[in-house]
């Protein structure tokens, strides 16, 4: 008699566990997708920062690289690290500027990227998260003078 009652209780517990799982599973999946998008945002942010840094580094090598005639090389250097981005980063998303084209003292590279989330999180009653974010990273580096000053 005692064994029969324990078997019935075990069956009830399984049903309760199944019902709890059914209630919590959508929340767990939603939190997983949010964590996935947060990780993607962080990865893309680091990649875009590296792209801007690489472009500014090439542009700040010397006076020749910092001039506007060589900005296509700086843009190409900035795009080298962006191979893992999807959709790909275009050359039009990389903007190079300097303070003077005759003898620049700094070069600045700005990379802009439109990030798309996996899911549109717009729930008007609770919160409204945009489905796309514009990421912009700017790096400015000094350009050394052409000739060292010796006396």
Chimera marker file (.cmm) of the C-alpha trace (Angstrom):
<marker_set name="trace">
<marker id="1" x="0.000" y="0.000" z="0.000" r="1" g="1" b="0" radius="0.5"/>
<marker id="2" x="2.800" y="2.367" z="0.910" r="1" g="1" b="0" radius="0.5"/>
<marker id="3" x="4.641" y="1.674" z="-2.370" r="1" g="1" b="0" radius="0.5"/>
<marker id="4" x="1.541" y="2.460" z="-4.400" r="1" g="1" b="0" radius="0.5"/>
<marker id="5" x="1.171" y="5.922" z="-2.777" r="1" g="1" b="0" radius="0.5"/>
<marker id="6" x="4.804" y="6.808" z="-3.440" r="1" g="1" b="0" radius="0.5"/>
<marker id="7" x="4.401" y="5.949" z="-7.126" r="1" g="1" b="0" radius="0.5"/>
<marker id="8" x="1.358" y="8.226" z="-7.398" r="1" g="1" b="0" radius="0.5"/>
<marker id="9" x="3.251" y="11.129" z="-5.775" r="1" g="1" b="0" radius="0.5"/>
<marker id="10" x="6.152" y="10.699" z="-8.162" r="1" g="1" b="0" radius="0.5"/>
<marker id="11" x="3.767" y="10.991" z="-11.121" r="1" g="1" b="0" radius="0.5"/>
<marker id="12" x="2.315" y="14.236" z="-9.766" r="1" g="1" b="0" radius="0.5"/>
<marker id="13" x="5.780" y="15.690" z="-9.322" r="1" g="1" b="0" radius="0.5"/>
<marker id="14" x="6.668" y="14.924" z="-12.931" r="1" g="1" b="0" radius="0.5"/>
<marker id="15" x="3.572" y="16.755" z="-14.100" r="1" g="1" b="0" radius="0.5"/>
<marker id="16" x="4.394" y="19.807" z="-11.996" r="1" g="1" b="0" radius="0.5"/>
<marker id="17" x="7.976" y="19.867" z="-13.282" r="1" g="1" b="0" radius="0.5"/>
<marker id="18" x="6.716" y="19.649" z="-16.868" r="1" g="1" b="0" radius="0.5"/>
<marker id="19" x="4.269" y="22.501" z="-16.303" r="1" g="1" b="0" radius="0.5"/>
<marker id="20" x="6.995" y="24.678" z="-14.719" r="1" g="1" b="0" radius="0.5"/>
<marker id="21" x="9.311" y="23.987" z="-17.639" r="1" g="1" b="0" radius="0.5"/>
<marker id="22" x="6.560" y="24.862" z="-20.124" r="1" g="1" b="0" radius="0.5"/>
<marker id="23" x="5.970" y="28.165" z="-18.343" r="1" g="1" b="0" radius="0.5"/>
<marker id="24" x="9.652" y="29.110" z="-18.007" r="1" g="1" b="0" radius="0.5"/>
<marker id="25" x="10.964" y="27.903" z="-21.376" r="1" g="1" b="0" radius="0.5"/>
<marker id="26" x="9.879" y="31.006" z="-23.399" r="1" g="1" b="0" radius="0.5"/>
<marker id="27" x="11.547" y="33.267" z="-20.829" r="1" g="1" b="0" radius="0.5"/>
<marker id="28" x="14.734" y="31.186" z="-20.877" r="1" g="1" b="0" radius="0.5"/>
<marker id="29" x="14.829" y="31.256" z="-24.703" r="1" g="1" b="0" radius="0.5"/>
<marker id="30" x="14.219" y="35.015" z="-24.735" r="1" g="1" b="0" radius="0.5"/>
<marker id="31" x="17.067" y="35.600" z="-22.276" r="1" g="1" b="0" radius="0.5"/>
<marker id="32" x="19.338" y="33.365" z="-24.364" r="1" g="1" b="0" radius="0.5"/>
<marker id="33" x="18.638" y="35.387" z="-27.524" r="1" g="1" b="0" radius="0.5"/>
<marker id="34" x="19.269" y="38.651" z="-25.640" r="1" g="1" b="0" radius="0.5"/>
<marker id="35" x="22.591" y="37.281" z="-24.363" r="1" g="1" b="0" radius="0.5"/>
<marker id="36" x="23.460" y="36.184" z="-27.905" r="1" g="1" b="0" radius="0.5"/>
<marker id="37" x="22.792" y="39.663" z="-29.307" r="1" g="1" b="0" radius="0.5"/>
<marker id="38" x="24.738" y="41.307" z="-26.471" r="1" g="1" b="0" radius="0.5"/>
<marker id="39" x="27.731" y="39.116" z="-27.288" r="1" g="1" b="0" radius="0.5"/>
<marker id="40" x="27.434" y="39.978" z="-30.977" r="1" g="1" b="0" radius="0.5"/>
<marker id="41" x="27.261" y="43.711" z="-30.196" r="1" g="1" b="0" radius="0.5"/>
<marker id="42" x="30.404" y="43.428" z="-28.088" r="1" g="1" b="0" radius="0.5"/>
<marker id="43" x="32.249" y="41.462" z="-30.801" r="1" g="1" b="0" radius="0.5"/>
<marker id="44" x="31.261" y="43.888" z="-33.564" r="1" g="1" b="0" radius="0.5"/>
<marker id="45" x="32.180" y="46.869" z="-31.379" r="1" g="1" b="0" radius="0.5"/>
<marker id="46" x="35.683" y="45.499" z="-30.757" r="1" g="1" b="0" radius="0.5"/>
<marker id="47" x="36.118" y="44.675" z="-34.454" r="1" g="1" b="0" radius="0.5"/>
<marker id="48" x="35.050" y="48.158" z="-35.566" r="1" g="1" b="0" radius="0.5"/>
<marker id="49" x="37.380" y="49.747" z="-33.009" r="1" g="1" b="0" radius="0.5"/>
<marker id="50" x="40.243" y="47.618" z="-34.344" r="1" g="1" b="0" radius="0.5"/>
<marker id="51" x="39.398" y="48.675" z="-37.904" r="1" g="1" b="0" radius="0.5"/>
<marker id="52" x="39.594" y="52.359" z="-36.966" r="1" g="1" b="0" radius="0.5"/>
<marker id="53" x="42.821" y="51.788" z="-35.035" r="1" g="1" b="0" radius="0.5"/>
<marker id="54" x="44.448" y="49.922" z="-37.953" r="1" g="1" b="0" radius="0.5"/>
<marker id="55" x="43.553" y="52.691" z="-40.388" r="1" g="1" b="0" radius="0.5"/>
<marker id="56" x="44.852" y="55.406" z="-38.075" r="1" g="1" b="0" radius="0.5"/>
<marker id="57" x="48.049" y="53.442" z="-37.480" r="1" g="1" b="0" radius="0.5"/>
<marker id="58" x="48.773" y="53.174" z="-41.217" r="1" g="1" b="0" radius="0.5"/>
<marker id="59" x="47.873" y="56.830" z="-41.704" r="1" g="1" b="0" radius="0.5"/>
<marker id="60" x="50.205" y="57.965" z="-38.932" r="1" g="1" b="0" radius="0.5"/>
<marker id="61" x="53.332" y="56.188" z="-40.212" r="1" g="1" b="0" radius="0.5"/>
<marker id="62" x="54.710" y="59.305" z="-41.886" r="1" g="1" b="0" radius="0.5"/>
<marker id="63" x="53.704" y="62.529" z="-43.627" r="1" g="1" b="0" radius="0.5"/>
<marker id="64" x="53.210" y="60.745" z="-46.963" r="1" g="1" b="0" radius="0.5"/>
<marker id="65" x="50.620" y="58.288" z="-45.620" r="1" g="1" b="0" radius="0.5"/>
<marker id="66" x="48.671" y="61.025" z="-43.818" r="1" g="1" b="0" radius="0.5"/>
<marker id="67" x="48.019" y="63.073" z="-46.968" r="1" g="1" b="0" radius="0.5"/>
<marker id="68" x="44.701" y="62.813" z="-48.792" r="1" g="1" b="0" radius="0.5"/>
<marker id="69" x="46.326" y="61.278" z="-51.873" r="1" g="1" b="0" radius="0.5"/>
<marker id="70" x="47.004" y="58.078" z="-49.864" r="1" g="1" b="0" radius="0.5"/>
<marker id="71" x="43.706" y="57.830" z="-48.006" r="1" g="1" b="0" radius="0.5"/>
<marker id="72" x="42.578" y="54.885" z="-50.127" r="1" g="1" b="0" radius="0.5"/>
<marker id="73" x="45.481" y="52.885" z="-48.621" r="1" g="1" b="0" radius="0.5"/>
<marker id="74" x="44.377" y="53.943" z="-45.133" r="1" g="1" b="0" radius="0.5"/>
<marker id="75" x="40.796" y="52.892" z="-45.908" r="1" g="1" b="0" radius="0.5"/>
<marker id="76" x="41.968" y="49.518" z="-47.230" r="1" g="1" b="0" radius="0.5"/>
<marker id="77" x="44.035" y="48.982" z="-44.069" r="1" g="1" b="0" radius="0.5"/>
<marker id="78" x="40.977" y="49.764" z="-41.974" r="1" g="1" b="0" radius="0.5"/>
<marker id="79" x="38.929" y="47.174" z="-43.873" r="1" g="1" b="0" radius="0.5"/>
<marker id="80" x="41.452" y="44.359" z="-43.374" r="1" g="1" b="0" radius="0.5"/>
<marker id="81" x="40.192" y="43.500" z="-39.890" r="1" g="1" b="0" radius="0.5"/>
<marker id="82" x="36.524" y="43.576" z="-40.922" r="1" g="1" b="0" radius="0.5"/>
<marker id="83" x="36.446" y="40.232" z="-42.736" r="1" g="1" b="0" radius="0.5"/>
<marker id="84" x="34.338" y="38.597" z="-40.028" r="1" g="1" b="0" radius="0.5"/>
<marker id="85" x="31.518" y="41.172" z="-40.148" r="1" g="1" b="0" radius="0.5"/>
<marker id="86" x="28.264" y="40.230" z="-41.797" r="1" g="1" b="0" radius="0.5"/>
<marker id="87" x="27.107" y="42.238" z="-43.719" r="1" g="1" b="0" radius="0.5"/>
<marker id="88" x="30.560" y="43.325" z="-44.795" r="1" g="1" b="0" radius="0.5"/>
<marker id="89" x="31.984" y="46.733" z="-44.000" r="1" g="1" b="0" radius="0.5"/>
<marker id="90" x="32.168" y="48.939" z="-47.116" r="1" g="1" b="0" radius="0.5"/>
<marker id="91" x="34.902" y="51.394" z="-47.989" r="1" g="1" b="0" radius="0.5"/>
<marker id="92" x="32.293" y="54.180" z="-47.837" r="1" g="1" b="0" radius="0.5"/>
<marker id="93" x="31.943" y="53.471" z="-44.093" r="1" g="1" b="0" radius="0.5"/>
<marker id="94" x="35.562" y="54.534" z="-43.460" r="1" g="1" b="0" radius="0.5"/>
<marker id="95" x="36.196" y="58.286" z="-43.323" r="1" g="1" b="0" radius="0.5"/>
<marker id="96" x="39.742" y="59.640" z="-43.073" r="1" g="1" b="0" radius="0.5"/>
<marker id="97" x="40.557" y="63.244" z="-42.121" r="1" g="1" b="0" radius="0.5"/>
<marker id="98" x="43.627" y="65.243" z="-41.140" r="1" g="1" b="0" radius="0.5"/>
<marker id="99" x="44.389" y="68.781" z="-40.001" r="1" g="1" b="0" radius="0.5"/>
<marker id="100" x="46.417" y="69.901" z="-43.020" r="1" g="1" b="0" radius="0.5"/>
<marker id="101" x="47.257" y="68.270" z="-46.327" r="1" g="1" b="0" radius="0.5"/>
<marker id="102" x="50.647" y="69.981" z="-46.654" r="1" g="1" b="0" radius="0.5"/>
<marker id="103" x="52.169" y="68.882" z="-43.329" r="1" g="1" b="0" radius="0.5"/>
<marker id="104" x="49.619" y="66.961" z="-41.263" r="1" g="1" b="0" radius="0.5"/>
<marker id="105" x="50.202" y="66.581" z="-37.533" r="1" g="1" b="0" radius="0.5"/>
<marker id="106" x="47.413" y="64.043" z="-36.967" r="1" g="1" b="0" radius="0.5"/>
<marker id="107" x="45.203" y="61.679" z="-38.896" r="1" g="1" b="0" radius="0.5"/>
<marker id="108" x="41.733" y="60.631" z="-37.812" r="1" g="1" b="0" radius="0.5"/>
<marker id="109" x="39.834" y="57.549" z="-38.985" r="1" g="1" b="0" radius="0.5"/>
<marker id="110" x="36.096" y="57.131" z="-38.336" r="1" g="1" b="0" radius="0.5"/>
<marker id="111" x="34.399" y="53.797" z="-39.003" r="1" g="1" b="0" radius="0.5"/>
<marker id="112" x="30.594" y="53.568" z="-39.046" r="1" g="1" b="0" radius="0.5"/>
<marker id="113" x="28.680" y="50.286" z="-39.121" r="1" g="1" b="0" radius="0.5"/>
<marker id="114" x="24.966" y="49.474" z="-39.089" r="1" g="1" b="0" radius="0.5"/>
<marker id="115" x="24.419" y="46.535" z="-36.697" r="1" g="1" b="0" radius="0.5"/>
<marker id="116" x="21.315" y="44.354" z="-37.086" r="1" g="1" b="0" radius="0.5"/>
<marker id="117" x="19.962" y="42.399" z="-34.114" r="1" g="1" b="0" radius="0.5"/>
<marker id="118" x="18.881" y="38.777" z="-34.514" r="1" g="1" b="0" radius="0.5"/>
<marker id="119" x="15.337" y="39.468" z="-33.319" r="1" g="1" b="0" radius="0.5"/>
<marker id="120" x="13.225" y="42.616" z="-33.265" r="1" g="1" b="0" radius="0.5"/>
<marker id="121" x="12.627" y="43.144" z="-29.535" r="1" g="1" b="0" radius="0.5"/>
<marker id="122" x="9.958" y="45.811" z="-29.927" r="1" g="1" b="0" radius="0.5"/>
<marker id="123" x="7.265" y="45.245" z="-27.330" r="1" g="1" b="0" radius="0.5"/>
<marker id="124" x="5.492" y="48.621" z="-27.224" r="1" g="1" b="0" radius="0.5"/>
<marker id="125" x="3.894" y="48.112" z="-23.817" r="1" g="1" b="0" radius="0.5"/>
<marker id="126" x="7.182" y="47.245" z="-22.055" r="1" g="1" b="0" radius="0.5"/>
<marker id="127" x="10.171" y="48.625" z="-23.958" r="1" g="1" b="0" radius="0.5"/>
<marker id="128" x="11.284" y="49.422" z="-27.462" r="1" g="1" b="0" radius="0.5"/>
<marker id="129" x="14.748" y="48.264" z="-28.503" r="1" g="1" b="0" radius="0.5"/>
<marker id="130" x="15.711" y="49.228" z="-32.071" r="1" g="1" b="0" radius="0.5"/>
<marker id="131" x="16.349" y="46.387" z="-34.505" r="1" g="1" b="0" radius="0.5"/>
<marker id="132" x="19.424" y="48.167" z="-35.843" r="1" g="1" b="0" radius="0.5"/>
<marker id="133" x="22.128" y="50.175" z="-34.097" r="1" g="1" b="0" radius="0.5"/>
<marker id="134" x="24.629" y="52.557" z="-35.663" r="1" g="1" b="0" radius="0.5"/>
<marker id="135" x="28.107" y="51.940" z="-34.276" r="1" g="1" b="0" radius="0.5"/>
<marker id="136" x="30.715" y="54.641" z="-34.786" r="1" g="1" b="0" radius="0.5"/>
<marker id="137" x="34.334" y="54.481" z="-33.659" r="1" g="1" b="0" radius="0.5"/>
<marker id="138" x="36.888" y="57.261" z="-34.151" r="1" g="1" b="0" radius="0.5"/>
<marker id="139" x="40.645" y="56.980" z="-33.605" r="1" g="1" b="0" radius="0.5"/>
<marker id="140" x="43.043" y="59.916" z="-33.945" r="1" g="1" b="0" radius="0.5"/>
<marker id="141" x="46.825" y="59.453" z="-34.038" r="1" g="1" b="0" radius="0.5"/>
<marker id="142" x="49.719" y="61.879" z="-34.290" r="1" g="1" b="0" radius="0.5"/>
<marker id="143" x="51.869" y="61.959" z="-37.414" r="1" g="1" b="0" radius="0.5"/>
<marker id="144" x="55.625" y="62.379" z="-36.868" r="1" g="1" b="0" radius="0.5"/>
<marker id="145" x="57.431" y="65.155" z="-38.758" r="1" g="1" b="0" radius="0.5"/>
<marker id="146" x="59.195" y="64.270" z="-42.018" r="1" g="1" b="0" radius="0.5"/>
<marker id="147" x="62.754" y="64.928" z="-40.946" r="1" g="1" b="0" radius="0.5"/>
<marker id="148" x="64.154" y="64.753" z="-37.449" r="1" g="1" b="0" radius="0.5"/>
<marker id="149" x="65.643" y="68.019" z="-36.213" r="1" g="1" b="0" radius="0.5"/>
<marker id="150" x="69.410" y="67.697" z="-35.749" r="1" g="1" b="0" radius="0.5"/>
<marker id="151" x="71.788" y="70.542" z="-34.866" r="1" g="1" b="0" radius="0.5"/>
<link id1="1" id2="2" r="1" g="1" b="0" radius="0.2"/>
<link id1="2" id2="3" r="1" g="1" b="0" radius="0.2"/>
<link id1="3" id2="4" r="1" g="1" b="0" radius="0.2"/>
<link id1="4" id2="5" r="1" g="1" b="0" radius="0.2"/>
<link id1="5" id2="6" r="1" g="1" b="0" radius="0.2"/>
<link id1="6" id2="7" r="1" g="1" b="0" radius="0.2"/>
<link id1="7" id2="8" r="1" g="1" b="0" radius="0.2"/>
<link id1="8" id2="9" r="1" g="1" b="0" radius="0.2"/>
<link id1="9" id2="10" r="1" g="1" b="0" radius="0.2"/>
<link id1="10" id2="11" r="1" g="1" b="0" radius="0.2"/>
<link id1="11" id2="12" r="1" g="1" b="0" radius="0.2"/>
<link id1="12" id2="13" r="1" g="1" b="0" radius="0.2"/>
<link id1="13" id2="14" r="1" g="1" b="0" radius="0.2"/>
<link id1="14" id2="15" r="1" g="1" b="0" radius="0.2"/>
<link id1="15" id2="16" r="1" g="1" b="0" radius="0.2"/>
<link id1="16" id2="17" r="1" g="1" b="0" radius="0.2"/>
<link id1="17" id2="18" r="1" g="1" b="0" radius="0.2"/>
<link id1="18" id2="19" r="1" g="1" b="0" radius="0.2"/>
<link id1="19" id2="20" r="1" g="1" b="0" radius="0.2"/>
<link id1="20" id2="21" r="1" g="1" b="0" radius="0.2"/>
<link id1="21" id2="22" r="1" g="1" b="0" radius="0.2"/>
<link id1="22" id2="23" r="1" g="1" b="0" radius="0.2"/>
<link id1="23" id2="24" r="1" g="1" b="0" radius="0.2"/>
<link id1="24" id2="25" r="1" g="1" b="0" radius="0.2"/>
<link id1="25" id2="26" r="1" g="1" b="0" radius="0.2"/>
<link id1="26" id2="27" r="1" g="1" b="0" radius="0.2"/>
<link id1="27" id2="28" r="1" g="1" b="0" radius="0.2"/>
<link id1="28" id2="29" r="1" g="1" b="0" radius="0.2"/>
<link id1="29" id2="30" r="1" g="1" b="0" radius="0.2"/>
<link id1="30" id2="31" r="1" g="1" b="0" radius="0.2"/>
<link id1="31" id2="32" r="1" g="1" b="0" radius="0.2"/>
<link id1="32" id2="33" r="1" g="1" b="0" radius="0.2"/>
<link id1="33" id2="34" r="1" g="1" b="0" radius="0.2"/>
<link id1="34" id2="35" r="1" g="1" b="0" radius="0.2"/>
<link id1="35" id2="36" r="1" g="1" b="0" radius="0.2"/>
<link id1="36" id2="37" r="1" g="1" b="0" radius="0.2"/>
<link id1="37" id2="38" r="1" g="1" b="0" radius="0.2"/>
<link id1="38" id2="39" r="1" g="1" b="0" radius="0.2"/>
<link id1="39" id2="40" r="1" g="1" b="0" radius="0.2"/>
<link id1="40" id2="41" r="1" g="1" b="0" radius="0.2"/>
<link id1="41" id2="42" r="1" g="1" b="0" radius="0.2"/>
<link id1="42" id2="43" r="1" g="1" b="0" radius="0.2"/>
<link id1="43" id2="44" r="1" g="1" b="0" radius="0.2"/>
<link id1="44" id2="45" r="1" g="1" b="0" radius="0.2"/>
<link id1="45" id2="46" r="1" g="1" b="0" radius="0.2"/>
<link id1="46" id2="47" r="1" g="1" b="0" radius="0.2"/>
<link id1="47" id2="48" r="1" g="1" b="0" radius="0.2"/>
<link id1="48" id2="49" r="1" g="1" b="0" radius="0.2"/>
<link id1="49" id2="50" r="1" g="1" b="0" radius="0.2"/>
<link id1="50" id2="51" r="1" g="1" b="0" radius="0.2"/>
<link id1="51" id2="52" r="1" g="1" b="0" radius="0.2"/>
<link id1="52" id2="53" r="1" g="1" b="0" radius="0.2"/>
<link id1="53" id2="54" r="1" g="1" b="0" radius="0.2"/>
<link id1="54" id2="55" r="1" g="1" b="0" radius="0.2"/>
<link id1="55" id2="56" r="1" g="1" b="0" radius="0.2"/>
<link id1="56" id2="57" r="1" g="1" b="0" radius="0.2"/>
<link id1="57" id2="58" r="1" g="1" b="0" radius="0.2"/>
<link id1="58" id2="59" r="1" g="1" b="0" radius="0.2"/>
<link id1="59" id2="60" r="1" g="1" b="0" radius="0.2"/>
<link id1="60" id2="61" r="1" g="1" b="0" radius="0.2"/>
<link id1="61" id2="62" r="1" g="1" b="0" radius="0.2"/>
<link id1="62" id2="63" r="1" g="1" b="0" radius="0.2"/>
<link id1="63" id2="64" r="1" g="1" b="0" radius="0.2"/>
<link id1="64" id2="65" r="1" g="1" b="0" radius="0.2"/>
<link id1="65" id2="66" r="1" g="1" b="0" radius="0.2"/>
<link id1="66" id2="67" r="1" g="1" b="0" radius="0.2"/>
<link id1="67" id2="68" r="1" g="1" b="0" radius="0.2"/>
<link id1="68" id2="69" r="1" g="1" b="0" radius="0.2"/>
<link id1="69" id2="70" r="1" g="1" b="0" radius="0.2"/>
<link id1="70" id2="71" r="1" g="1" b="0" radius="0.2"/>
<link id1="71" id2="72" r="1" g="1" b="0" radius="0.2"/>
<link id1="72" id2="73" r="1" g="1" b="0" radius="0.2"/>
<link id1="73" id2="74" r="1" g="1" b="0" radius="0.2"/>
<link id1="74" id2="75" r="1" g="1" b="0" radius="0.2"/>
<link id1="75" id2="76" r="1" g="1" b="0" radius="0.2"/>
<link id1="76" id2="77" r="1" g="1" b="0" radius="0.2"/>
<link id1="77" id2="78" r="1" g="1" b="0" radius="0.2"/>
<link id1="78" id2="79" r="1" g="1" b="0" radius="0.2"/>
<link id1="79" id2="80" r="1" g="1" b="0" radius="0.2"/>
<link id1="80" id2="81" r="1" g="1" b="0" radius="0.2"/>
<link id1="81" id2="82" r="1" g="1" b="0" radius="0.2"/>
<link id1="82" id2="83" r="1" g="1" b="0" radius="0.2"/>
<link id1="83" id2="84" r="1" g="1" b="0" radius="0.2"/>
<link id1="84" id2="85" r="1" g="1" b="0" radius="0.2"/>
<link id1="85" id2="86" r="1" g="1" b="0" radius="0.2"/>
<link id1="86" id2="87" r="1" g="1" b="0" radius="0.2"/>
<link id1="87" id2="88" r="1" g="1" b="0" radius="0.2"/>
<link id1="88" id2="89" r="1" g="1" b="0" radius="0.2"/>
<link id1="89" id2="90" r="1" g="1" b="0" radius="0.2"/>
<link id1="90" id2="91" r="1" g="1" b="0" radius="0.2"/>
<link id1="91" id2="92" r="1" g="1" b="0" radius="0.2"/>
<link id1="92" id2="93" r="1" g="1" b="0" radius="0.2"/>
<link id1="93" id2="94" r="1" g="1" b="0" radius="0.2"/>
<link id1="94" id2="95" r="1" g="1" b="0" radius="0.2"/>
<link id1="95" id2="96" r="1" g="1" b="0" radius="0.2"/>
<link id1="96" id2="97" r="1" g="1" b="0" radius="0.2"/>
<link id1="97" id2="98" r="1" g="1" b="0" radius="0.2"/>
<link id1="98" id2="99" r="1" g="1" b="0" radius="0.2"/>
<link id1="99" id2="100" r="1" g="1" b="0" radius="0.2"/>
<link id1="100" id2="101" r="1" g="1" b="0" radius="0.2"/>
<link id1="101" id2="102" r="1" g="1" b="0" radius="0.2"/>
<link id1="102" id2="103" r="1" g="1" b="0" radius="0.2"/>
<link id1="103" id2="104" r="1" g="1" b="0" radius="0.2"/>
<link id1="104" id2="105" r="1" g="1" b="0" radius="0.2"/>
<link id1="105" id2="106" r="1" g="1" b="0" radius="0.2"/>
<link id1="106" id2="107" r="1" g="1" b="0" radius="0.2"/>
<link id1="107" id2="108" r="1" g="1" b="0" radius="0.2"/>
<link id1="108" id2="109" r="1" g="1" b="0" radius="0.2"/>
<link id1="109" id2="110" r="1" g="1" b="0" radius="0.2"/>
<link id1="110" id2="111" r="1" g="1" b="0" radius="0.2"/>
<link id1="111" id2="112" r="1" g="1" b="0" radius="0.2"/>
<link id1="112" id2="113" r="1" g="1" b="0" radius="0.2"/>
<link id1="113" id2="114" r="1" g="1" b="0" radius="0.2"/>
<link id1="114" id2="115" r="1" g="1" b="0" radius="0.2"/>
<link id1="115" id2="116" r="1" g="1" b="0" radius="0.2"/>
<link id1="116" id2="117" r="1" g="1" b="0" radius="0.2"/>
<link id1="117" id2="118" r="1" g="1" b="0" radius="0.2"/>
<link id1="118" id2="119" r="1" g="1" b="0" radius="0.2"/>
<link id1="119" id2="120" r="1" g="1" b="0" radius="0.2"/>
<link id1="120" id2="121" r="1" g="1" b="0" radius="0.2"/>
<link id1="121" id2="122" r="1" g="1" b="0" radius="0.2"/>
<link id1="122" id2="123" r="1" g="1" b="0" radius="0.2"/>
<link id1="123" id2="124" r="1" g="1" b="0" radius="0.2"/>
<link id1="124" id2="125" r="1" g="1" b="0" radius="0.2"/>
<link id1="125" id2="126" r="1" g="1" b="0" radius="0.2"/>
<link id1="126" id2="127" r="1" g="1" b="0" radius="0.2"/>
<link id1="127" id2="128" r="1" g="1" b="0" radius="0.2"/>
<link id1="128" id2="129" r="1" g="1" b="0" radius="0.2"/>
<link id1="129" id2="130" r="1" g="1" b="0" radius="0.2"/>
<link id1="130" id2="131" r="1" g="1" b="0" radius="0.2"/>
<link id1="131" id2="132" r="1" g="1" b="0" radius="0.2"/>
<link id1="132" id2="133" r="1" g="1" b="0" radius="0.2"/>
<link id1="133" id2="134" r="1" g="1" b="0" radius="0.2"/>
<link id1="134" id2="135" r="1" g="1" b="0" radius="0.2"/>
<link id1="135" id2="136" r="1" g="1" b="0" radius="0.2"/>
<link id1="136" id2="137" r="1" g="1" b="0" radius="0.2"/>
<link id1="137" id2="138" r="1" g="1" b="0" radius="0.2"/>
<link id1="138" id2="139" r="1" g="1" b="0" radius="0.2"/>
<link id1="139" id2="140" r="1" g="1" b="0" radius="0.2"/>
<link id1="140" id2="141" r="1" g="1" b="0" radius="0.2"/>
<link id1="141" id2="142" r="1" g="1" b="0" radius="0.2"/>
<link id1="142" id2="143" r="1" g="1" b="0" radius="0.2"/>
<link id1="143" id2="144" r="1" g="1" b="0" radius="0.2"/>
<link id1="144" id2="145" r="1" g="1" b="0" radius="0.2"/>
<link id1="145" id2="146" r="1" g="1" b="0" radius="0.2"/>
<link id1="146" id2="147" r="1" g="1" b="0" radius="0.2"/>
<link id1="147" id2="148" r="1" g="1" b="0" radius="0.2"/>
<link id1="148" id2="149" r="1" g="1" b="0" radius="0.2"/>
<link id1="149" id2="150" r="1" g="1" b="0" radius="0.2"/>
<link id1="150" id2="151" r="1" g="1" b="0" radius="0.2"/>
</marker_set>
